[in-house]
Amino acid sequence: MNILIDFDGTCVTHEFPYVGQEIGATQVLRDLVKNGHQLILFTMRAEDCYLNEALDWFKEREIPLYGVNVNPEQSKFTTSPKAYGDLLIDDIALGTQKLNCRFHRPCVDWKWVAEMLLQQKLLTQEQYDVYDFSLQEIL
């Protein structure tokens, strides 16, 4: 499955132009890739330095990206600039549960995301059981 993933407010707290704080995404994103899913970074960070900071965040956490703002396979069936994916994880997506982060805009609740991914069988119960969402308590 191709999963579009936003960055600011989704992988980290909102602190643009800086990279925000961890909010629990790393452990879930690693397991999604481990389970055979492909992540496509879907972000408004377009300027090179800002985009590179987001790309560095993924590299530092050893989370491989399949694409950045585009699905590498979509040119075979469309010329649309909108990235194609099967699922979107984004802080502005309708229905996404959010945390009220101190001093920041609300950000994605990764415990809730992990529960949804578990229900969809994109994560295993064993993976979910070892996640540590205590980070969310200090945000």
C-alpha positions as CSV (number, residue, x, y, z in Angstrom):
1,M,0.0,0.0,0.0
2,N,1.2,3.5,-0.8
3,I,0.8,5.8,2.2
4,L,1.0,9.6,1.8
5,I,2.4,11.1,5.0
6,D,2.4,14.8,5.8
7,F,5.3,16.2,7.9
8,D,4.6,19.3,10.0
9,G,1.9,18.5,12.6
10,T,1.9,14.9,11.5
11,C,5.4,13.4,12.0
12,V,6.5,16.3,14.3
13,T,4.9,19.2,16.1
14,H,4.2,22.4,14.1
15,E,7.3,24.6,14.3
16,F,7.9,25.5,10.7
17,P,10.3,26.6,9.4
18,Y,12.1,24.5,12.1
19,V,11.6,20.8,12.5
20,G,9.3,20.2,15.4
21,Q,9.4,17.7,18.3
22,E,8.9,14.0,18.1
23,I,5.2,12.9,18.6
24,G,5.3,9.1,18.2
25,A,5.4,8.7,14.4
26,T,8.8,7.1,14.1
27,Q,8.0,3.7,15.6
28,V,4.8,3.4,13.6
29,L,6.3,4.5,10.3
30,R,9.2,2.1,10.7
31,D,6.8,-0.8,11.2
32,L,4.7,0.2,8.2
33,V,7.7,0.0,6.0
34,K,8.8,-3.2,7.6
35,N,5.3,-4.6,6.8
36,G,5.9,-3.8,3.1
37,H,4.1,-0.5,2.7
38,Q,5.6,2.4,0.9
39,L,5.7,5.9,2.3
40,I,5.4,9.0,0.2
41,L,6.2,12.3,1.9
42,F,3.3,14.6,1.1
43,T,4.4,18.0,2.3
44,M,4.2,21.7,1.5
45,R,7.9,22.1,2.4
46,A,8.9,23.0,-1.1
47,E,12.0,25.2,-0.7
48,D,15.1,23.1,-0.8
49,C,16.5,23.8,2.6
50,Y,13.1,23.2,4.3
51,L,12.4,20.1,2.3
52,N,15.9,18.8,3.0
53,E,15.4,19.2,6.7
54,A,12.3,17.0,6.5
55,L,14.1,14.4,4.4
56,D,17.0,14.4,6.9
57,W,14.5,13.6,9.7
58,F,13.5,10.5,7.8
59,K,17.1,9.5,7.0
60,E,18.2,10.0,10.7
61,R,15.4,7.6,11.8
62,E,16.2,5.1,9.0
63,I,12.7,5.4,7.6
64,P,12.9,5.0,3.8
65,L,10.7,7.0,1.6
66,Y,9.3,5.7,-1.7
67,G,8.6,9.2,-3.0
68,V,8.5,12.9,-2.2
69,N,5.3,14.7,-3.2
70,V,4.8,12.3,-6.1
71,N,4.2,8.6,-6.4
72,P,7.1,7.3,-8.7
73,E,4.7,5.0,-10.5
74,Q,1.9,7.5,-11.2
75,S,3.4,8.8,-14.5
76,K,2.4,5.5,-16.0
77,F,-1.3,6.3,-15.7
78,T,-1.6,10.1,-15.1
79,T,0.0,13.5,-15.7
80,S,-1.7,14.9,-12.5
81,P,0.7,16.7,-10.1
82,K,-1.3,15.4,-7.1
83,A,0.5,12.4,-5.5
84,Y,-1.4,9.2,-5.8
85,G,-1.7,7.0,-2.7
86,D,-4.0,4.5,-1.0
87,L,-4.1,6.2,2.4
88,L,-3.3,9.6,3.8
89,I,-2.0,10.4,7.3
90,D,-2.3,14.2,7.8
91,D,-3.1,16.5,10.6
92,I,-5.7,18.2,8.5
93,A,-7.5,15.1,7.3
94,L,-11.1,14.9,8.3
95,G,-11.5,12.6,11.3
96,T,-7.9,12.6,12.3
97,Q,-7.6,12.6,16.1
98,K,-5.3,15.3,17.4
99,L,-3.4,16.2,20.5
100,N,-3.3,19.7,21.9
101,C,0.4,20.3,22.0
102,R,1.6,23.0,24.5
103,F,2.7,26.2,22.6
104,H,1.9,24.6,19.2
105,R,-1.0,23.9,16.9
106,P,-2.7,20.6,17.4
107,C,-0.8,17.6,16.0
108,V,-1.6,14.0,15.1
109,D,-2.4,11.5,17.9
110,W,-0.2,8.6,16.8
111,K,-1.7,6.3,19.4
112,W,-5.1,6.8,17.6
113,V,-3.4,6.4,14.2
114,A,-1.7,3.1,15.3
115,E,-5.1,1.8,16.5
116,M,-6.7,2.6,13.1
117,L,-3.8,0.9,11.3
118,L,-4.1,-2.1,13.5
119,Q,-7.8,-2.3,12.7
120,Q,-6.9,-2.2,9.0
121,K,-4.4,-5.0,9.5
122,L,-1.5,-2.7,8.4
123,L,0.2,-3.2,11.7
124,T,0.3,-6.4,13.9
125,Q,-0.9,-6.6,17.5
126,E,2.7,-7.5,18.5
127,Q,3.9,-4.3,16.9
128,Y,1.2,-2.2,18.5
129,D,1.8,-3.7,22.0
130,V,5.4,-2.5,22.2
131,Y,4.7,1.1,21.1
132,D,5.5,3.8,23.7
133,F,3.2,6.8,23.4
134,S,4.4,8.4,26.7
135,L,5.9,11.2,24.6
136,Q,2.4,12.5,24.0
137,E,1.9,13.1,27.7
138,I,4.6,15.8,27.7
139,L,3.4,17.6,24.6
